[in-house]
């Protein structure tokens, strides 16, 4: 908050959740981490939602109550004892808090319900395996006794990806199975256990000379917004994408091989960069979201870490159309791809300039004087990475292309202001929900020739409801298209109203020509749309694979990927 601001600001919460509380489960990220709206965003929300300071003087229910589950574990004592024999008694739990914590992701719907003390489905037992041999024994035992198994990595799912719809076991990989198996400098790959978290992996690679006895530092290049609290196995299981994916690639491109434990047996694919050996089982396993088996190890590409060569750039465009045209030309220019490239539409630019502290500054005045009008202008942020000659060439060509499309160069300042908040922005959600304001996202993949139609029609679906903020950006670029990421903020009290709005937006995405998901995965939330999107032929193939890998149907049952969905309402499973 600016030191000049003398007006009222809400009493944003600055205390960590109470141990064992609902809030400690639904809060985003670090329990002691916070990010509050600045005065400009606060004033914007009051204006859009028709609120006054009085509406922000009293927080709503905060979820500080201790977790209590009405449903007791239904797994027999003999099964609990069997799991304890495999992993040790200290690595199994039937406590209410543990059962709910490892069954809950980061959807707005879950947070809304937990604030009201209404927990969702929970497993009967939480199990923390210490290695893949124990995972193998657990899966074998559960297949024989038909006990459902749900895999938990970092817990950042935003689509009900590991909701234990049928009880059973929550299998937590990140507790113990979180190490680096080997770094192969000759092949430029790293093999890791699936439960390793983003910061641990990237930190070890960046400091590889001292931590891994390597000749040089490396990077994985994968930086999703959930980076701090997501696992490498989760990235691949959900086909995730990082903020530097335009250069390094999506998780699908980064993983070379995988080791899975399935009820039908173990599978370890090979690390060849390419092979003409028929359809690739490695590709079939990517994005399977725990429905075929448990991903225990994976081998990823790594890249030379050269942060000193990073070049930042920022531009303002007169219109969204100009920004889109410029990024399409950059993506198809064949002079090298930026690492980060992100364009914000008119409404997101308006909010973003406030968040980054640019609104009202000399730079804002200069933009206005040069004809870049608020609620018309669109911001681009970007970086180039790699060898020094490459980064300079990419930035030079980006500047050339953007100038041709009417973009004004803003130096690297906007990108520099954005970077500290790129993992922190989700922390705003608890502040806003404390006062009954919801912030959520949905995203889709689009081709260049469908982008404007999807953008227009999805925004119309969001704006059907009065007093809603809808911000959109594109942030993952390919020669053939990009993604659209919709962020919507609304004053809403009832869960059913929120779910109805979310369903309308997803339907609009699909009807306008977007994909069901670009990088959030499918889970259960998007499952009702998946068969219509893929078609019966593709779904029949996926169901046949499910029957092969998991004949007893114990792996993540209850609707994910639409594989065992009956009707449209997965919430009833």
ROKELUM-115587 format. One record per residue (C-alpha): x negated, y, z negated. Coordinates in pm, whole numbers, plus 50000, padded with zeros to 5 digits. Example, Ala and Ser with C-alpha at 12.3 -4.5 7.8 and 13.67 -1.06 7.14 Angstrom:
BEGIN
487704955049220/486334989449286/
This chain:
BEGIN
500005000050000/498745034650085/497605055949793/499715084749928/503005066249882/504965080149587/508355064049645/509935033349492/508464999149574/509964966449456/508354947449172/506784921549397/505874890549204/502174885749125/502284855148900/501634819449002/504564795248981/505094777048656/503604742148648/506184715748734/508674740948875/510594741349201/508774773249300/505414755749272/506654732249545/508214756649790/505704785049749/503444789350051/499724782650017/497554791649722/499614793049399/497784825249310/497914839449662/500204868349751/500804893050031/503364920549985/505134942050245/503504976150272/505605007650238/506185010650613/507504975150648/509594979850334/511215011050477/511774993550811/513644965050641/515814988850441/516765007150759/517484975950968/519394957450699/521224987950561/519764983850213/518775008349942/516135007349670/518804994349434/519014962449638/515364955949551/515494962349178/516614927449078/515084895349214/517314866149300/516854831549150/513144824449169/513004786849124/511064786448797/513134758148652/511424724648591/512034698348859/514704673348768/515924645849001/519344630248955/518374599549155/516114575548967/513584554149158/515174523749315/511994505249396/511714474249180/509094471948906/507364443349087/506784465549392/505434494049177/503064469749008/501954456449346/501054491549462/499184498049137/497144466349191/496134479049536/495224515249453/494894515849075/497494527148822/496144562748823/497054565549192/500764557549167/503504579249022/507244577648966/507424612148803/510224634548928/507854662949013/505454641449215/508244623949401/509714657349510/506434675449576/505204649449824/508604647449992/508944684650060/507584705950344/507694743250407/511004748650582/513154778250482/516074754750425/514104734850167/513014766749990/516564780249977/517884748149824/515054744649573/515664780249453/519144768449362/517794737649186/519074714749461/516244690849552/516384671249875/515534635049932/512604621149734/510604589249758/510804562449491/507064561049446/504034582649532/500864564049628/497384578649680/495214553449873/491444555949837/490554542350180/491824526050495/491524491050349/494064500850085/496304516550352/496124483550540/497194464150231/500004488650155/501444487750508/501224449850520/503014446650186/505694472050276/506364455750614/506824422150445/509244436650189/510834462550423/509874492350208/509914526050395/506574544450421/506254582250470/502824597550528/501894630650363/498804650650460/498694687750381/502434692850331/502834722050572/505554706250788/508204731050905/510544705251058/511254679550782/508484657650923/508004635350617/511384637550441/511854603150278/515404598050401/515484561950284/513444563449966/510444540449959/506884553349936/505244587050000/501694578450106/499404608050028/496194607750233/494664641150135/493904631649773/491094607149846/490874601650223/489444635850298/485824630950398/483594633750703/482544599150821/479844610451063/478704639051282/477334627851619/475284656551756/474314638052069/477954633552170/479024665751995/481794648451798/482794644651435/484634614851285/486764622850981/489274607050749/492784618450838/493414636150508/490584661450539/491884697050515/491044724950759/488744745850534/486754715350420/486164703750776/485334737850918/483164747050621/481064715550659/480694720651033/479744757451002/477104747850747/476134715350919/472344720550893/472484719550513/475594698450454/475294672850734/471554674750814/472334687351163/470154707251399/472704735351439/476074747451307/479344736951471/483024745551476/486114724651537/487824754951693/491224745951548/492764773651337/496544770451296/498264795551070/498604766550824/494804761150844/494234764350468/496854737950382/496994713750674/495044682150749/493194670751060/495444640151079/498514662451061/497194684151346/497054654251578/500154636151451/502264667051531/500374679551840/499424711651667/497714742051816/495274766951667/495004804351712/491864799751928/493404772252140/493224791652466/489474784952465/488994753952248/492204735352335/495174721652141/494874692351899/495864669552187/492734680452375/490424679252074/490964643351959/488904617152143/489794585951947/491954574551658/492244545851415/495754535851313/497104510651067/500474498351196/502804470451086/501864452751411/498134454851333/495234479151350/494364499651656/491104518051713/490744536052043/487364543452203/485484576452217/484874578452591/485434613152736/487234596553027/488014561253142/490114546253424/491524518253211/495214523153269/497674542953054/495844554652744/497094541352413/495134569752250/497464594452421/500524574252325/499554576451957/499034614251963/502094632351835/503774600951702/504524618451370/504054587951148/506654566951331/504224540651466/501794537351177/499304555850957/496494575751117/493474569050893/490474581451097/489964602751406/487104615351617/487254651651730/485254672751970/483114699651809/481564730851958/478474751451890/479244777751627/478064811651753/480024838451565/477384864751643/478504863552007/482204869851934/483674899552122/486934915752010/489304935552226/492714951752199/495054968352450/498394985652453/500664980852754/503595002452862/505984972752883/506344935952798/506364927753169/502974944453214/501504925552918/502774892253051/501444899053401/498014908253264/497704876853052/498854854853340/496124869753559/493544864653284/494664828453240/494404821753613/491294842953676/488744814453642/486154837053481/486464819653142/489234819852885/489414841252572/489524822652242/492264843552085/494704860352320/497994872652184/500614896152324/503474909852114/506774921152256/508284955252183/509824946551849/506834927151718/504494955151829/506614979951633/506354958651317/502754948451382/501454983951406/502994989951064/501534958150914/498054965151051/498115001150926/497915016551275/501365032751280/501055069951208/497285071351257/495235090551515/495255059251735/499055058251726/499195095151817/496835089452109/498985060952238/502095082552224/500375111552399/499365088152680/502955076652731/503025044052536/506435047552373/507565029952053/509925000352118/508634998852477/504884994652431/503334960152375/500124951252194/497444926452300/494854912352059/491934890352160/488464876352119/486004858252342/483674831652203/480794809852317/477464818152474/476594855352475/476744858052853/480144840952859/481694862852593/480504894652764/481784882653101/485194873052963/485644906252784/484524925953090/487004907953314/489824910753060/489274948453051/489314949753431/492564930053457/494314949053178/493414982753328/494964971853656/498234964353472/498364997753292/496774986552968/494925011652753/491814998352578/492005001852198/488544987652117/488424957051893/489974975451598/493524960651618/492104925551631/489784932951340/492774945651138/494834914851232/492224888751142/492314891750760/496064885650760/496334857551010/496534831150735/498134854850484/501274866250666/503334835550557/502834846750196/505354874350268/508184849250271/508434844549894/508514882249837/511344885950085/513314855449970/513164868349613/515524895549737/517664874149970/515794881750295/514744852150508/511804850850747/511334820650970/509944810051308/510754788451607/508514783451908/508594768852257/506434761952561/507284780152883/506034781853239/505244815953384/508314815553606/510684808553314/509054830553048/511194861653089/514454842153104/513624823252784/512494855052610/515624873952709/518174846652629/516654835552299/516434871552177/520094875552272/520964844852065/519124858951764/520644893451803/524204879651816/524074884051442/523934920351335/521004934651145/518404908751242/514764915551327/513434893751609/509734895551687/508144875251966/504614868352078/502714845752315/499494831952172/498474799652348/497654804152715/497194780753011/496954787253384/500464772953420/502184790753132/502134799652764/504234796952450/506804820252298/506844822951922/510004838251775/509904853051424/513284862951285/514054881650964/517604883750829/519464892050509/521234859450438/522414842450120/524004809350223/522094779150349/524844769550592/524714803950756/520964800850801/521244765550946/523934777151190/521704805751310/518724782451347/520784757451549/521974785251780/518404796451844/517144761151916/520054755452156/519254788252332/515604778252369/516544745352535/519344759952750/517104787552886/514354763952999/511924762452703/510564730752549/511934717952219/508594725752058/505154738252157/503064730651848/505294726251542/506214690651633/509714675751629/510304660251289/513954656751199/514944692951245/514494692851624/515374656251675/519034662451779/517804680552093/514984657152190/516834630752395/518624656452608/515304674252655/513214643452748/515934622752909/517044587152836/514234571653040/511474586652830/513324580252504/513744543552598/509964541152637/509384557152296/511914533952131/510254503752291/506914515052151/508524519751811/509844483851820/506374471051910/504374489851648/507014488651375/509454459751427/510924462751076/511444500251110/509574509750792/507424538250928/508974572450861/512564561150921/515474585350921/515494605151243/512004618651331/511454622251707/515104611651741/514034575051750/516564561951499/518964591151495/522634581951495/524764611351601/523614647051552/523354651851176/520054638351042/520874653650703/523344625450645/520734598250696/
